[in-house]
Amino acid sequence: MKSQENQEQQALEQIRTIIETLGPDSYITSALQNIFSVPSETPGNPNLLDELQKIRLLEKTVQEWDTASQIEELQRQIQETEAHLAVLKEKLHNLTAKQ
């Protein structure tokens, strides 16, 4: 059990280091900023409220990531649509200029 706890602590430290390198403007940093400030429970006496808070925070983080991904996809679609619209406008201009 201690080995798993040590591995989890090491993983958390690695994640914390990665997040710190992203900088304050990263949406990932914003989404995860409170995860590491949640107080840890003492071994053998887990605090269920802390666990519930962690779970809710993680759920919120996943929702924010999904939202960010959706925004990026919509922005990409807007760019494609604008490019297509520009092509159609050019074709219309060429057709009306010939007449």
N, C-alpha and C positions, 0 to 999 in steps of 0.2 A: 504494500500500500504506500509506504514512504517513497519507493522508487517512482511510482506513478505520480505522486504529489510533486516530487522533484522535477520530473519531466514536464509536468504542467506548469510549474513555476518558471522553468527555463523557457518553455514555449511562450508564456506571457511576457517574459522579459524580451524575447526576440520580437514579439509583436509590438511591444511598447517602443523598442528601438526603431523599428520600421516606421511606425506612426510618427515618431519624432522627426524622421528625415523627410516626411511629406510636407511639413510646414503648416502654418496656421490657416492658409487659404484652401487647403484640401478639404473636399467634402467628406472624405473618409476620416480625416482628423477630427472634423466637427462632429461626425456621427459617433466616433469612438471616444471622444475626450472624457466622458464621465465614467467609462467602464473601469478605468484604473483607479479612480478616486473612490469607488465603492469600498467600504471597509471590509476587510477579510474577516471571516469567522475564525474563532479559535478552534484548533483541532479537537475533535471529540464533542464539540458543542456547536453544531451548525446553527446559524441564525436564519430561520426560514424567511423572515422578512427581507434580509439581505439577498437571499437566493431568489426570491420573487422579484426583487428590484433588478437584479442582474438579468433575469429572464426577460422582463419587460423592456429593459434597456436594449438587450440584444434584438428583440422583436422589432423595436422602433428603428434600430440601426439597419436591419434587413429591409424594412419598409422604405427607409431613406435611400438605400442603395437601389432598390427597385425603382423608386421615383426618379433618381438621378439617371438610371439606365433608360427609362422611358423618355425622359427629357432629351437625352442625347439622341435617341432614335428619332424622335419627332423633329429635332433640329436637322438631322440628316435628311429626313423626308422633305422638310421645307426647302432645304438647299437643292435637292433633286427636282422638286416641283418648280422652283424659281428658275433653274437652268432650263427645264423643259419649256416653261413659259417664255423665256427669252428666245428660244429657238422658234417657237410658234409666232412670236411677234415679228421676228426677222422674216419668216416666210410670208406673213401677212403683208409686211412692208414691201417685200419684193414683188408680191402679186399686185398690190395696188400701184406700185411705181410703174409697172409695165403697161397699165391701162391708161 
